Amino acid sequence: MPELHDLVNEWREGGCIRSVKWHTVNDDFVCDICRSRSEKEFLLDEVESLMSECDNCRCWVTPIVDIQAFGDSLDFTPEEGEYF
């Protein structure tokens, strides 16, 4: 779990990531807890405690970039309907 802790800290320090999406391998070895979280979004501040409840069912999270915060960090604000 130390790798996740470091990654979460990097995301938090960057300021552009405030939430993550939960993923599972989606096979028979995934626990019921993680199966219920699959493909749902969670705040960055809660993901470490959620991962500690998981025991070897091969879950991972992917960051969800806050476009507004990302634009602010570049001194750029996307117009409505403008996508990257």
C-alpha positions in Angstrom: 0.0 0.0 0.0 2.9 2.5 0.3 2.9 3.0 -3.5 -0.8 4.0 -3.4 0.0 6.4 -0.6 2.8 8.1 -2.6 0.6 8.3 -5.7 -2.3 9.8 -3.8 0.1 12.4 -2.3 1.4 13.3 -5.7 -2.1 13.7 -7.1 -3.1 15.8 -4.1 -0.1 18.1 -4.4 -0.7 18.5 -8.1 -4.1 20.0 -7.3 -5.8 18.8 -10.5 -7.1 15.5 -9.2 -9.8 15.4 -6.5 -11.4 12.0 -7.3 -10.7 8.6 -8.7 -12.6 5.8 -10.4 -12.5 2.3 -8.9 -11.8 -0.7 -11.1 -11.7 -4.4 -10.5 -10.6 -7.4 -12.6 -14.3 -8.4 -12.5 -13.7 -12.1 -12.0 -14.7 -14.7 -9.4 -11.9 -13.6 -7.1 -13.1 -10.1 -6.6 -14.6 -9.6 -3.1 -18.1 -8.4 -2.6 -16.9 -5.1 -1.2 -14.9 -4.2 -4.2 -17.5 -5.5 -6.7 -19.9 -3.0 -5.2 -17.4 -0.2 -5.8 -16.5 -1.1 -9.4 -16.7 1.8 -11.8 -17.8 4.2 -9.1 -16.1 7.5 -8.3 -14.6 8.3 -4.9 -13.0 11.4 -3.4 -9.2 11.3 -3.4 -9.3 11.8 0.4 -11.1 8.6 1.0 -9.4 6.2 -1.4 -6.6 5.1 0.8 -8.9 3.9 3.6 -11.1 2.2 1.0 -8.2 0.3 -0.5 -7.1 -0.9 3.0 -10.4 -2.8 3.2 -9.5 -4.7 0.0 -7.6 -7.9 0.4 -5.9 -9.3 -2.7 -8.7 -9.0 -5.2 -6.6 -6.9 -7.6 -8.3 -3.5 -7.5 -6.9 -0.3 -8.8 -8.0 3.3 -9.2 -7.5 5.8 -12.0 -7.4 9.6 -11.5 -10.2 11.8 -12.7 -8.7 15.2 -13.7 -10.6 18.3 -12.6 -10.6 20.2 -15.9 -11.3 23.5 -14.2 -8.4 23.1 -11.8 -6.2 21.8 -14.6 -7.0 24.9 -16.7 -6.3 27.2 -13.7 -2.9 25.6 -13.2 -2.1 26.5 -16.8 -3.7 29.9 -16.5 -6.3 28.6 -19.1 -10.0 28.1 -18.8 -11.7 26.0 -21.4 -14.8 27.4 -23.0 -18.0 25.6 -22.6 -18.1 22.7 -25.0 -14.4 22.8 -25.6 -12.7 19.4 -25.0 -9.2 18.2 -24.9 
